[in-house]
Amino acid sequence: MTIYLRSALLGATALLAFSTGAKADCGEVTITEMNWASASVVTAVSKFLMEEGYGCAVTVVPSDTVPAVTSVAETGKPDIVTELWINSTPAYVEMEKAGKVETLAAVLADGGIEGWFVPSYLIDEHPELATIDGVLANPDLVGGRFHNCPEGWGCRTKNDNFKVAYGLEEAGFEVFDHGSGETLATSLASAYEDRAPWFGYYWQPTSLLGRYEMVKVDMGPYDAERHACIAREDCADPQRTDFQTADVVTGVTTDFAEREPAIAELMSKVSFTNAQMSELLAWQEQNKASAEEVAVKFLSENPDVWSAWLNDDARVNLAPLLSQ
């Protein structure tokens, strides 16, 4: 499958080389590639569209959230920072207020999601497990165990407070603290393959939830003040609230938005749902594919999606690929 998709895109790219359509003189663009899988896919797709559709010379800058925002603050580079989780970087919010950066898009359309999940087949058999009160009343139906995050993860602090707020142990649950992300993932995958009970923490987008249909348990309404306490290790009185859905955005420097308005417009439209991204990540894992190969798959199979992101000139430049 990987070879087929790569060949399809390379064939289309060869056609582009002989296209008579004039590409815009976009100039040089720098864009982050954050060090996690979904961000690499976003960057690979965006890079291809900027280069082949708009004639940009794109430089990818490997980075992470804090270094990327710090670099923008100190040097005005890179031009584009994508898959930025706003709840992890208050400095970006301050830069936006100061007019140094501009948020263009929710690159994950439904946000970064974390929560407590159960397999869909359990919900099919026991609909009451879709709510936290239903889970608390029926610990045996989900295996009597809550699968917690490893020590050192941000979600561990939240879950240690959530378990108090929701009275997990009083309801009869064993709280199992996993030693690594690998064992947490393995416990979920093994349970799903055996159609066994499972209840615990996970997040989206991930390859695992692209492979296995899980249902986020309804924990009640989100309360910002209560969640702020839940997120602290010294929360004295944890109260019920849902997890916060994280805004995950693409931002650019204001200088770049003024210099390259066509690219700013493009990046304002580049967006994936969690379901789309999780499916891509699952395919990537199963095929041991690179981010570029995942971009090939997305571009080859979804021209109706990404063609709507382009302006008229770029759509002409990419017409050979659209006709494949």
Secondary structure, 3 states (H helix, E strand, C coil): CHHHHHHHHHHHHHHHHCCCCCCCCCEEEEEEEECCHHHHHHHHHHHHHHHHHHCEEEEEEEECHHHHHHHHHHHCCCCEEEEEEHHHCHHHHHHHHCCCEEEEEECECCCEEEEEEEEHHHHHHCHHHHEHHHHHHCHHHHCCEEEECCCCCHHHHHHHHHHHHCCCCCCCCEEEECCCHHHHHHHHHHHHHHCCCCCEEEEECCHHHHHCCEEECECCCCCHHHHHHHCCCCCCCCCCCCCCCECEEEEEEHHHHHHCHHHHHHHCCCCECHHHHHHHHHHHHHHCCCHHHHHHHHHHHCHHHHHHHCCHHHHHHCHHHHCC
